[in-house]
Structures are given as C-alpha cells and as structure tokens.
Amino acid sequence: MKHLYTIILTAVLLTSCVSQNKYTQVLNDQNKYIKDLTTSMQRKDSINLVLVMNLKRSLDDFDDEDINIEVKKAVVYFSISDKMLFRSGSYQISNQADEVIGKIAQARSVL
C-alpha cells in the first residue's frame, strides 16, 4: 500500500511539474510578444517623430498659421488652411500649396 501512495504521489508531482513547465513557457512566450510589440511601437513613434521634425524643418519658410502638423494616436496628421490651399473663388490648388504637398510627399518618401 505504501508503494501505491508513492506511485500516486510521484504521478501527481510529475503532472504538476509538466504543468508548471507549460505555464512557464506560456508566460515566457507572452512576455516575448509584449516586448516585441513594445519595441515595434517605440520604433513607429520614433519614425513619426523624425517625420514631423523633418517636415517642420522643410516647411520653415511657410506661415505657421496655414500649416498644422500633429501626431494623434501614432498617426501623423497634416492640415493646410483653405486660404493657402485655394485661391479665392478657384478650385485649383495654389502653387504654394502644391509646393507644401510636394515637400510633405518628399519627407515621407525619405523614410
């Protein structure tokens, strides 16, 4: 009878060890995934910051009131005022707005 208890106890302990190993592996996998995700998000934030800095530098010669660059939820947004974008009464993009849009496209293509 003593041997039977020993065998049962050994089986329970081995099962517990396997479960513990699986649990540890799952936790390690989750930690690695979180670390990779965090690294990826930091890389994206860094790229967005470089993009915004490059754009602001390249658009220094334009009026700040007419151009707005901001980052919201890891997305870079650009806005150009309508008075810069179009001449009064016209549907065609102004030369100045065309130049701004070209600089935005050029700054994006560098990344």
Secondary structure as GFF3:
##gff-version 3
##sequence-region A 1 111
A	DSSP	alpha_helix	2	58	.	.	.	ID=ss1
A	DSSP	beta_strand	67	72	.	.	.	ID=ss2
A	DSSP	beta_strand	75	80	.	.	.	ID=ss3
A	DSSP	alpha_helix	82	85	.	.	.	ID=ss4
A	DSSP	alpha_helix	95	110	.	.	.	ID=ss5
###
